[in-house]
Amino acid sequence: MKKRPADKGLAGWRPGTPVSLALLTAIACLITLPFIFRAFHADDTVFVWLGQQRLKDPLLAVFRNR
């Protein structure tokens, strides 16, 4: 079998390295930055309420129906 030449396009790029994690964080921040001062949407209040309930009693959803 012939050996295939290594792809030099992404040489040195490995997931999980500090550089890739920093790049991912920077991209996520740049994408969400325009919406930083935007108000909640109509359905976001449901998610905020669910989060508050989970903070009050985290096991309620697990053991409520038992």
Gaussian input, Z-matrix of N, CA and C with variables (Angstrom, degrees):
# hf/3-21g

backbone

0 1
 N
 C     1     B1
 C     2     B2     1     A1
 N     3     B3     2     A2     1     D1
 C     4     B4     3     A3     2     D2
 C     5     B5     4     A4     3     D3
 N     6     B6     5     A5     4     D4
 C     7     B7     6     A6     5     D5
 C     8     B8     7     A7     6     D6
 N     9     B9     8     A8     7     D7
 C    10    B10     9     A9     8     D8
 C    11    B11    10    A10     9     D9
 N    12    B12    11    A11    10    D10
 C    13    B13    12    A12    11    D11
 C    14    B14    13    A13    12    D12
 N    15    B15    14    A14    13    D13
 C    16    B16    15    A15    14    D14
 C    17    B17    16    A16    15    D15
 N    18    B18    17    A17    16    D16
 C    19    B19    18    A18    17    D17
 C    20    B20    19    A19    18    D18
 N    21    B21    20    A20    19    D19
 C    22    B22    21    A21    20    D20
 C    23    B23    22    A22    21    D21
 N    24    B24    23    A23    22    D22
 C    25    B25    24    A24    23    D23
 C    26    B26    25    A25    24    D24
 N    27    B27    26    A26    25    D25
 C    28    B28    27    A27    26    D26
 C    29    B29    28    A28    27    D27
 N    30    B30    29    A29    28    D28
 C    31    B31    30    A30    29    D29
 C    32    B32    31    A31    30    D30
 N    33    B33    32    A32    31    D31
 C    34    B34    33    A33    32    D32
 C    35    B35    34    A34    33    D33
 N    36    B36    35    A35    34    D34
 C    37    B37    36    A36    35    D35
 C    38    B38    37    A37    36    D36
 N    39    B39    38    A38    37    D37
 C    40    B40    39    A39    38    D38
 C    41    B41    40    A40    39    D39
 N    42    B42    41    A41    40    D40
 C    43    B43    42    A42    41    D41
 C    44    B44    43    A43    42    D42
 N    45    B45    44    A44    43    D43
 C    46    B46    45    A45    44    D44
 C    47    B47    46    A46    45    D45
 N    48    B48    47    A47    46    D46
 C    49    B49    48    A48    47    D47
 C    50    B50    49    A49    48    D48
 N    51    B51    50    A50    49    D49
 C    52    B52    51    A51    50    D50
 C    53    B53    52    A52    51    D51
 N    54    B54    53    A53    52    D52
 C    55    B55    54    A54    53    D53
 C    56    B56    55    A55    54    D54
 N    57    B57    56    A56    55    D55
 C    58    B58    57    A57    56    D56
 C    59    B59    58    A58    57    D57
 N    60    B60    59    A59    58    D58
 C    61    B61    60    A60    59    D59
 C    62    B62    61    A61    60    D60
 N    63    B63    62    A62    61    D61
 C    64    B64    63    A63    62    D62
 C    65    B65    64    A64    63    D63
 N    66    B66    65    A65    64    D64
 C    67    B67    66    A66    65    D65
 C    68    B68    67    A67    66    D66
 N    69    B69    68    A68    67    D67
 C    70    B70    69    A69    68    D68
 C    71    B71    70    A70    69    D69
 N    72    B72    71    A71    70    D70
 C    73    B73    72    A72    71    D71
 C    74    B74    73    A73    72    D72
 N    75    B75    74    A74    73    D73
 C    76    B76    75    A75    74    D74
 C    77    B77    76    A76    75    D75
 N    78    B78    77    A77    76    D76
 C    79    B79    78    A78    77    D77
 C    80    B80    79    A79    78    D78
 N    81    B81    80    A80    79    D79
 C    82    B82    81    A81    80    D80
 C    83    B83    82    A82    81    D81
 N    84    B84    83    A83    82    D82
 C    85    B85    84    A84    83    D83
 C    86    B86    85    A85    84    D84
 N    87    B87    86    A86    85    D85
 C    88    B88    87    A87    86    D86
 C    89    B89    88    A88    87    D87
 N    90    B90    89    A89    88    D88
 C    91    B91    90    A90    89    D89
 C    92    B92    91    A91    90    D90
 N    93    B93    92    A92    91    D91
 C    94    B94    93    A93    92    D92
 C    95    B95    94    A94    93    D93
 N    96    B96    95    A95    94    D94
 C    97    B97    96    A96    95    D95
 C    98    B98    97    A97    96    D96
 N    99    B99    98    A98    97    D97
 C   100   B100    99    A99    98    D98
 C   101   B101   100   A100    99    D99
 N   102   B102   101   A101   100   D100
 C   103   B103   102   A102   101   D101
 C   104   B104   103   A103   102   D102
 N   105   B105   104   A104   103   D103
 C   106   B106   105   A105   104   D104
 C   107   B107   106   A106   105   D105
 N   108   B108   107   A107   106   D106
 C   109   B109   108   A108   107   D107
 C   110   B110   109   A109   108   D108
 N   111   B111   110   A110   109   D109
 C   112   B112   111   A111   110   D110
 C   113   B113   112   A112   111   D111
 N   114   B114   113   A113   112   D112
 C   115   B115   114   A114   113   D113
 C   116   B116   115   A115   114   D114
 N   117   B117   116   A116   115   D115
 C   118   B118   117   A117   116   D116
 C   119   B119   118   A118   117   D117
 N   120   B120   119   A119   118   D118
 C   121   B121   120   A120   119   D119
 C   122   B122   121   A121   120   D120
 N   123   B123   122   A122   121   D121
 C   124   B124   123   A123   122   D122
 C   125   B125   124   A124   123   D123
 N   126   B126   125   A125   124   D124
 C   127   B127   126   A126   125   D125
 C   128   B128   127   A127   126   D126
 N   129   B129   128   A128   127   D127
 C   130   B130   129   A129   128   D128
 C   131   B131   130   A130   129   D129
 N   132   B132   131   A131   130   D130
 C   133   B133   132   A132   131   D131
 C   134   B134   133   A133   132   D132
 N   135   B135   134   A134   133   D133
 C   136   B136   135   A135   134   D134
 C   137   B137   136   A136   135   D135
 N   138   B138   137   A137   136   D136
 C   139   B139   138   A138   137   D137
 C   140   B140   139   A139   138   D138
 N   141   B141   140   A140   139   D139
 C   142   B142   141   A141   140   D140
 C   143   B143   142   A142   141   D141
 N   144   B144   143   A143   142   D142
 C   145   B145   144   A144   143   D143
 C   146   B146   145   A145   144   D144
 N   147   B147   146   A146   145   D145
 C   148   B148   147   A147   146   D146
 C   149   B149   148   A148   147   D147
 N   150   B150   149   A149   148   D148
 C   151   B151   150   A150   149   D149
 C   152   B152   151   A151   150   D150
 N   153   B153   152   A152   151   D151
 C   154   B154   153   A153   152   D152
 C   155   B155   154   A154   153   D153
 N   156   B156   155   A155   154   D154
 C   157   B157   156   A156   155   D155
 C   158   B158   157   A157   156   D156
 N   159   B159   158   A158   157   D157
 C   160   B160   159   A159   158   D158
 C   161   B161   160   A160   159   D159
 N   162   B162   161   A161   160   D160
 C   163   B163   162   A162   161   D161
 C   164   B164   163   A163   162   D162
 N   165   B165   164   A164   163   D163
 C   166   B166   165   A165   164   D164
 C   167   B167   166   A166   165   D165
 N   168   B168   167   A167   166   D166
 C   169   B169   168   A168   167   D167
 C   170   B170   169   A169   168   D168
 N   171   B171   170   A170   169   D169
 C   172   B172   171   A171   170   D170
 C   173   B173   172   A172   171   D171
 N   174   B174   173   A173   172   D172
 C   175   B175   174   A174   173   D173
 C   176   B176   175   A175   174   D174
 N   177   B177   176   A176   175   D175
 C   178   B178   177   A177   176   D176
 C   179   B179   178   A178   177   D177
 N   180   B180   179   A179   178   D178
 C   181   B181   180   A180   179   D179
 C   182   B182   181   A181   180   D180
 N   183   B183   182   A182   181   D181
 C   184   B184   183   A183   182   D182
 C   185   B185   184   A184   183   D183
 N   186   B186   185   A185   184   D184
 C   187   B187   186   A186   185   D185
 C   188   B188   187   A187   186   D186
 N   189   B189   188   A188   187   D187
 C   190   B190   189   A189   188   D188
 C   191   B191   190   A190   189   D189
 N   192   B192   191   A191   190   D190
 C   193   B193   192   A192   191   D191
 C   194   B194   193   A193   192   D192
 N   195   B195   194   A194   193   D193
 C   196   B196   195   A195   194   D194
 C   197   B197   196   A196   195   D195

   B1=1.4410
   B2=1.5181
   B3=1.3081
   B4=1.4575
   B5=1.5268
   B6=1.3003
   B7=1.4530
   B8=1.5185
   B9=1.3122
   B10=1.4565
   B11=1.5190
   B12=1.3126
   B13=1.4691
   B14=1.5256
   B15=1.2987
   B16=1.4647
   B17=1.5237
   B18=1.3080
   B19=1.4579
   B20=1.5230
   B21=1.3099
   B22=1.4666
   B23=1.5248
   B24=1.3385
   B25=1.4597
   B26=1.5146
   B27=1.3106
   B28=1.4587
   B29=1.5205
   B30=1.2954
   B31=1.4626
   B32=1.5303
   B33=1.2915
   B34=1.4525
   B35=1.5168
   B36=1.3127
   B37=1.4568
   B38=1.5223
   B39=1.3071
   B40=1.4616
   B41=1.5177
   B42=1.3172
   B43=1.4632
   B44=1.5223
   B45=1.3057
   B46=1.4530
   B47=1.5122
   B48=1.3212
   B49=1.4594
   B50=1.5192
   B51=1.3141
   B52=1.4655
   B53=1.5276
   B54=1.3153
   B55=1.4666
   B56=1.5206
   B57=1.3261
   B58=1.4617
   B59=1.5281
   B60=1.3299
   B61=1.4593
   B62=1.5257
   B63=1.3212
   B64=1.4637
   B65=1.5218
   B66=1.3257
   B67=1.4554
   B68=1.5261
   B69=1.3095
   B70=1.4533
   B71=1.5287
   B72=1.3147
   B73=1.4621
   B74=1.5188
   B75=1.3164
   B76=1.4627
   B77=1.5260
   B78=1.3099
   B79=1.4609
   B80=1.5249
   B81=1.3222
   B82=1.4660
   B83=1.5263
   B84=1.3273
   B85=1.4697
   B86=1.5232
   B87=1.3171
   B88=1.4647
   B89=1.5253
   B90=1.3187
   B91=1.4637
   B92=1.5267
   B93=1.3269
   B94=1.4629
   B95=1.5232
   B96=1.3097
   B97=1.4548
   B98=1.5293
   B99=1.3316
   B100=1.4644
   B101=1.5316
   B102=1.3219
   B103=1.4622
   B104=1.5232
   B105=1.3251
   B106=1.4622
   B107=1.5381
   B108=1.3206
   B109=1.4627
   B110=1.5218
   B111=1.2859
   B112=1.4574
   B113=1.5276
   B114=1.3079
   B115=1.4640
   B116=1.5238
   B117=1.3093
   B118=1.4565
   B119=1.5222
   B120=1.2921
   B121=1.4569
   B122=1.5261
   B123=1.3133
   B124=1.4622
   B125=1.5271
   B126=1.3274
   B127=1.4644
   B128=1.5226
   B129=1.3148
   B130=1.4631
   B131=1.5173
   B132=1.3278
   B133=1.4626
   B134=1.5301
   B135=1.3282
   B136=1.4723
   B137=1.5250
   B138=1.3265
   B139=1.4567
   B140=1.5237
   B141=1.3298
   B142=1.4631
   B143=1.5238
   B144=1.3391
   B145=1.4552
   B146=1.5235
   B147=1.3470
   B148=1.4664
   B149=1.5235
   B150=1.3158
   B151=1.4660
   B152=1.5202
   B153=1.3304
   B154=1.4626
   B155=1.5241
   B156=1.3281
   B157=1.4546
   B158=1.5240
   B159=1.3332
   B160=1.4677
   B161=1.5223
   B162=1.3383
   B163=1.4591
   B164=1.5315
   B165=1.3270
   B166=1.4651
   B167=1.5245
   B168=1.3442
   B169=1.4610
   B170=1.5259
   B171=1.3264
   B172=1.4638
   B173=1.5310
   B174=1.3004
   B175=1.4633
   B176=1.5116
   B177=1.3247
   B178=1.4579
   B179=1.5147
   B180=1.3132
   B181=1.4598
   B182=1.5315
   B183=1.3095
   B184=1.4651
   B185=1.5220
   B186=1.3333
   B187=1.4467
   B188=1.5255
   B189=1.3205
   B190=1.4612
   B191=1.5191
   B192=1.3104
   B193=1.4649
   B194=1.5278
   B195=1.2857
   B196=1.4753
   B197=1.4930
   A1=109.94
   A2=113.39
   A3=118.36
   A4=109.58
   A5=115.68
   A6=119.77
   A7=109.29
   A8=114.60
   A9=118.96
   A10=109.20
   A11=117.52
   A12=119.28
   A13=110.12
   A14=115.55
   A15=120.69
   A16=109.87
   A17=114.72
   A18=119.81
   A19=108.25
   A20=116.72
   A21=120.83
   A22=111.43
   A23=117.76
   A24=120.58
   A25=112.96
   A26=117.57
   A27=121.82
   A28=110.64
   A29=116.47
   A30=121.38
   A31=110.11
   A32=116.63
   A33=121.61
   A34=113.70
   A35=118.65
   A36=121.60
   A37=109.60
   A38=116.55
   A39=121.65
   A40=109.04
   A41=117.82
   A42=119.42
   A43=111.09
   A44=116.20
   A45=121.18
   A46=114.58
   A47=117.49
   A48=119.39
   A49=109.08
   A50=118.18
   A51=120.00
   A52=112.88
   A53=117.28
   A54=119.66
   A55=110.61
   A56=117.63
   A57=119.91
   A58=111.08
   A59=117.86
   A60=120.35
   A61=111.23
   A62=117.12
   A63=120.56
   A64=110.67
   A65=116.88
   A66=120.60
   A67=110.76
   A68=117.47
   A69=121.59
   A70=111.20
   A71=117.01
   A72=121.39
   A73=110.79
   A74=117.36
   A75=121.16
   A76=111.13
   A77=117.42
   A78=120.56
   A79=110.52
   A80=117.14
   A81=120.44
   A82=111.31
   A83=117.06
   A84=120.61
   A85=111.32
   A86=117.23
   A87=120.25
   A88=111.85
   A89=116.80
   A90=119.61
   A91=111.04
   A92=118.06
   A93=120.87
   A94=114.00
   A95=118.89
   A96=122.05
   A97=113.95
   A98=120.54
   A99=118.59
   A100=114.14
   A101=118.30
   A102=121.44
   A103=112.64
   A104=118.33
   A105=121.56
   A106=112.05
   A107=118.28
   A108=120.91
   A109=111.97
   A110=118.22
   A111=122.24
   A112=110.09
   A113=115.39
   A114=120.34
   A115=110.46
   A116=115.92
   A117=120.68
   A118=110.24
   A119=115.87
   A120=120.95
   A121=108.74
   A122=116.25
   A123=120.43
   A124=111.91
   A125=117.86
   A126=119.49
   A127=112.92
   A128=118.20
   A129=120.03
   A130=112.05
   A131=117.44
   A132=119.40
   A133=111.20
   A134=116.55
   A135=120.11
   A136=109.61
   A137=117.21
   A138=120.49
   A139=111.57
   A140=117.48
   A141=120.62
   A142=109.86
   A143=116.75
   A144=120.58
   A145=111.17
   A146=117.21
   A147=120.52
   A148=111.13
   A149=116.58
   A150=120.22
   A151=111.97
   A152=116.68
   A153=120.09
   A154=111.25
   A155=116.92
   A156=120.34
   A157=111.26
   A158=117.05
   A159=120.55
   A160=110.95
   A161=116.51
   A162=119.05
   A163=111.36
   A164=117.14
   A165=120.36
   A166=111.57
   A167=116.57
   A168=121.17
   A169=109.15
   A170=118.14
   A171=121.08
   A172=114.43
   A173=119.24
   A174=121.48
   A175=113.14
   A176=118.65
   A177=121.49
   A178=111.05
   A179=119.45
   A180=121.90
   A181=110.91
   A182=117.81
   A183=120.73
   A184=111.24
   A185=118.04
   A186=121.63
   A187=113.63
   A188=119.87
   A189=121.59
   A190=111.90
   A191=118.49
   A192=121.96
   A193=113.38
   A194=119.33
   A195=120.62
   A196=111.30
   D1=142.27
   D2=176.99
   D3=-84.53
   D4=142.04
   D5=174.87
   D6=-80.53
   D7=135.27
   D8=178.17
   D9=-83.15
   D10=141.72
   D11=177.80
   D12=-67.26
   D13=145.56
   D14=-179.25
   D15=-67.62
   D16=142.84
   D17=177.27
   D18=-74.51
   D19=118.21
   D20=-176.26
   D21=-92.29
   D22=-0.59
   D23=-177.54
   D24=-65.66
   D25=-39.71
   D26=-179.06
   D27=-119.02
   D28=41.04
   D29=-177.74
   D30=-60.37
   D31=128.35
   D32=177.52
   D33=85.01
   D34=-1.15
   D35=-178.70
   D36=-88.57
   D37=116.10
   D38=177.35
   D39=-133.33
   D40=134.41
   D41=178.11
   D42=-66.93
   D43=145.25
   D44=177.48
   D45=92.40
   D46=-5.18
   D47=177.54
   D48=-78.75
   D49=157.92
   D50=179.99
   D51=-57.89
   D52=-34.56
   D53=-179.91
   D54=-67.24
   D55=-43.91
   D56=-179.32
   D57=-68.76
   D58=-36.52
   D59=177.57
   D60=-68.01
   D61=-38.20
   D62=176.90
   D63=-66.29
   D64=-39.37
   D65=178.28
   D66=-65.54
   D67=-42.34
   D68=178.12
   D69=-63.27
   D70=-41.90
   D71=178.26
   D72=-64.63
   D73=-42.40
   D74=179.30
   D75=-63.78
   D76=-42.05
   D77=178.91
   D78=-64.68
   D79=-43.46
   D80=179.08
   D81=-62.47
   D82=-40.07
   D83=178.38
   D84=-66.87
   D85=-42.09
   D86=179.97
   D87=-65.70
   D88=-35.48
   D89=179.88
   D90=-70.35
   D91=-39.30
   D92=-176.74
   D93=-89.81
   D94=-10.52
   D95=-177.84
   D96=-57.76
   D97=-41.52
   D98=179.71
   D99=-63.04
   D100=-18.58
   D101=-175.81
   D102=-104.29
   D103=14.80
   D104=-172.68
   D105=-65.56
   D106=-33.79
   D107=-177.99
   D108=-105.04
   D109=14.88
   D110=-179.34
   D111=-80.52
   D112=142.18
   D113=-179.99
   D114=-71.14
   D115=165.60
   D116=176.46
   D117=-65.42
   D118=149.42
   D119=172.76
   D120=-81.37
   D121=173.90
   D122=-176.81
   D123=-61.67
   D124=-41.20
   D125=-177.47
   D126=-86.56
   D127=-8.66
   D128=178.58
   D129=-67.33
   D130=-28.03
   D131=179.53
   D132=-63.62
   D133=-30.80
   D134=177.41
   D135=-64.82
   D136=-44.41
   D137=-179.91
   D138=-67.39
   D139=-36.43
   D140=177.12
   D141=-65.74
   D142=-43.44
   D143=178.71
   D144=-62.67
   D145=-43.67
   D146=178.14
   D147=-60.98
   D148=-40.50
   D149=177.87
   D150=-63.90
   D151=-40.69
   D152=177.87
   D153=-64.43
   D154=-39.58
   D155=178.36
   D156=-65.78
   D157=-37.73
   D158=178.73
   D159=-66.40
   D160=-33.56
   D161=177.33
   D162=-69.87
   D163=-36.08
   D164=179.56
   D165=-69.30
   D166=-47.48
   D167=-177.43
   D168=-143.23
   D169=88.59
   D170=-174.14
   D171=-64.21
   D172=-26.70
   D173=-176.96
   D174=-93.67
   D175=1.17
   D176=-177.87
   D177=-61.52
   D178=-42.68
   D179=-177.76
   D180=-68.91
   D181=-28.21
   D182=-178.30
   D183=-78.60
   D184=-43.44
   D185=-171.77
   D186=-106.59
   D187=8.66
   D188=-175.79
   D189=-65.80
   D190=-41.33
   D191=-174.03
   D192=-93.77
   D193=13.34
   D194=-177.83
   D195=-103.95

